[in-house]
Amino acid sequence: MRDRKMIKRGGRTASRQTRPRMALDPVSLEILWSRLIAVSEEQAAMVWRTAFSSIVRESYDFTCVLLTPEGELLAQPYQSLPGFTRCASTVMRHFLERWQKWHPDDVAITNDPWLAAGHLHDIATAVPVFHRGKLVAFAANIAHQADIGGRGYSADANSIFEEGLALPPMKLYDAGRPVHEVLQIIAENVRVPDQVLGDIQAQIGAARLAARRVSELLDEVGMNDLSLVAREIMSRSEKAMRAAIGRVPDGEYTNEGIMDGFDEPLVIKLKATVRGENLELNFDGTSPQINKGINSCYNYTYGYAAFAVKAALEPLVPNNEGAYRPIVMKAPEASLVNSKRPAPGNSRGRVGHMIVPVVFGALAKAVPDAVPAEAGSPAPRLNFFGPLENGFEFQCLLITSGGLGASRDRDGLAGKSFPTNTKMASLEVMESSAPLRFLKRELVPDSGGAGRHRGGLAQELVVQVLGTKNIYVSTSSERIKNPPLGFGGGAGGAPAALHKNGSEYLAPKGRTMLRPLETVTVRTPGAGGYDRAAERDRNAIERDLASGYVTPESAKRDYGDVERSDRPAKGAGRLDDVGAAAEVPR
């Protein structure tokens, strides 16, 4: 950047360029790119700090973005949900189709699954970013609401009409005037209106903050808009992604994933075609959509499919529209991965999370060293809800995590959220807001698949109902009949499991009434191992035994005779710090 005159206005520093346009040399571009990502990070921090619900504040089930005036993804925080990768840009384009003119104080909102993020619980908001009277960007975000009415977060609805309140694209603030009727409709249709309305206001406040920060950044660097920066960011990202695809041998690579389903198994089929610097993902042959709430919309499926490709081939380029231009997806209409109205989908994450291992499995046939074994995902989700002693309602969504799949270089980590970035809220927070007591949270020995590198361990939790009132739990589980697979001769992970009162059957996808003092036991899936168990280092086996990650019986079965160290066994232990417990010294 050349010399600029710096002047003071009202205590703020402004700048006046001495030439028509700033040259975007690589250093300047990197600085501006990082600043835009920092704005999206600050937007996310504000949502996190001001949200009312634990699903947003504790579990981080939201994402924030900056978009171009045309609705293209420009910047996104580093910790964002893969399933939302391009959902925000898709919903923004629908907003732009509806409204060509915007006021600086407008706020648009929708939770239409086929326009936004795939289920009614995810509410998308967007505000325009104006600089010196010109529309230069949009700040948008999507957040999972604690409740959206209907049957709540569950997999057993037969159509979207049972799943809750649908909000078509509308203005929640019209030129700064709140549309109170919309807010009242939302409040009257959800079980926890304070949390839902509080989270929506947190989203709006964060987006408005991002809008101010963008305008301040443009003032600081003396630019009129972001068009030049956006063009360079997307162009360079697209080139990097195309180069990564170009390193993959041309060909067609197929794979399929089997899901437990409901009455019968469901299949996700994929053919990945690489031609030069282009990649097509074709899901022809996938099971048709069903009348249960696990169907995935096109937007959501694309998010996880594209994430899997990028994670394997070019993980370091920050997310933006350019990085995904070389990845084309085809999916049959009215299928499990491209559902059509009125298919239910509140628990569409069960299908979405299966997309990643299916894509990884196809890519493994072309670039085997780039992908890990299958993770313990989709992990079960349990939504506890019902009356409190004071007559109000509560919602408590338990987001569990299985193990990470082992890879060429290391063992899989235990109890790690993947492919989503959401996490389980702290047990103390859930106990303080719901009539629940967590009696147990432990790693499960022998649950990670054996191999040269061992799969990450599963975890087991026991939850007890407190108080004097009956409550409900809606379960949404997979991997009970079809556990995660190993890679290159590695063993598969242990299956998931659900029980009531220790040993009674608990429906993996359904609603169950729970009485006071009854318990629910949930075990997440373990992850697959990598390469043959016979190749595992003896010292690694010894560390596993000392840590309690494997038992002597399974070590002998999987690895042969191994002398146990004299070091005291730690046991798998409670998950006070899953990350620390999961790390195995190298």
Stockholm file with secondary structure:
# STOCKHOLM 1.0

chainA/1-586         MRDRKMIKRGGRTASRQTRPRMALDPVSLEILWSRLIAVSEEQAAMVWRTAFSSIVRESYDFTCVLLTPEGELLAQPYQSLPGFTRCASTVMRHFLERWQKWHPDDVAITNDPWLAAGHLHDIATAVPVFHRGKLVAFAANIAHQADIGGRGYSADANSIFEEGLALPPMKLYDAGRPVHEVLQIIAENVRVPDQVLGDIQAQIGAARLAARRVSELLDEVGMNDLSLVAREIMSRSEKAMRAAIGRVPDGEYTNEGIMDGFDEPLVIKLKATVRGENLELNFDGTSPQINKGINSCYNYTYGYAAFAVKAALEPLVPNNEGAYRPIVMKAPEASLVNSKRPAPGNSRGRVGHMIVPVVFGALAKAVPDAVPAEAGSPAPRLNFFGPLENGFEFQCLLITSGGLGASRDRDGLAGKSFPTNTKMASLEVMESSAPLRFLKRELVPDSGGAGRHRGGLAQELVVQVLGTKNIYVSTSSERIKNPPLGFGGGAGGAPAALHKNGSEYLAPKGRTMLRPLETVTVRTPGAGGYDRAAERDRNAIERDLASGYVTPESAKRDYGDVERSDRPAKGAGRLDDVGAAAEVPR
#=GR chainA/1-586 SS CCCEEEEEETTEEEEEESSSSCCCCHHHHHHHHHHHHHHHHHHHHHHHHHCCSHHHHTTCCEEEEEECTTCCEEECCSSCCGGGTTHHHHHHHHHHHHCSCCCTTCEEEECCTTTTTSSTTEEEEEEEEEETTEEEEEEEEEEECSCCSTTCSCSCCSSGGGTCCCCCSEEEEETTEECHHHHHHHHHHSSCHHHHHHHHHHHHHHHHHHHHHHHHHHHHHTCSCSHHHHHHHHHHHHHHHHHHHHTSCSEEEEEEEEECCSSSCEEEEEEEEEETTEEEEECTTCCBCCSSTTCCCHHHHHHHHHHHHHHHHCCSSCCCHHHHTTEEEECCTTBTTBCCTTCCCTTTHHHHHHHHHHHHHHHHTTCGGGCCCCCSCSCCEEEEEEECTTSCEEEEEEECCCCCCCCSSSCCCSSCCCSSCCCCCCHHHHHHHSSEEEEEEEECTTCSCCSSBCCCCCEEEEEEECSSSCEEEEEECCCSSSCCCCBTTCCCCCCCEEEETTTEECCSEEEEEECTTCEEEEECCCCCCBSCGGGSCHHHHHHHHHHTSSCHHHHHHHHCCCCCCSSCCCCSCBCSSHHHHHCCCC
#=GC SS_cons         CCCEEEEEETTEEEEEESSSSCCCCHHHHHHHHHHHHHHHHHHHHHHHHHCCSHHHHTTCCEEEEEECTTCCEEECCSSCCGGGTTHHHHHHHHHHHHCSCCCTTCEEEECCTTTTTSSTTEEEEEEEEEETTEEEEEEEEEEECSCCSTTCSCSCCSSGGGTCCCCCSEEEEETTEECHHHHHHHHHHSSCHHHHHHHHHHHHHHHHHHHHHHHHHHHHHTCSCSHHHHHHHHHHHHHHHHHHHHTSCSEEEEEEEEECCSSSCEEEEEEEEEETTEEEEECTTCCBCCSSTTCCCHHHHHHHHHHHHHHHHCCSSCCCHHHHTTEEEECCTTBTTBCCTTCCCTTTHHHHHHHHHHHHHHHHTTCGGGCCCCCSCSCCEEEEEEECTTSCEEEEEEECCCCCCCCSSSCCCSSCCCSSCCCCCCHHHHHHHSSEEEEEEEECTTCSCCSSBCCCCCEEEEEEECSSSCEEEEEECCCSSSCCCCBTTCCCCCCCEEEETTTEECCSEEEEEECTTCEEEEECCCCCCBSCGGGSCHHHHHHHHHHTSSCHHHHHHHHCCCCCCSSCCCCSCBCSSHHHHHCCCC
//
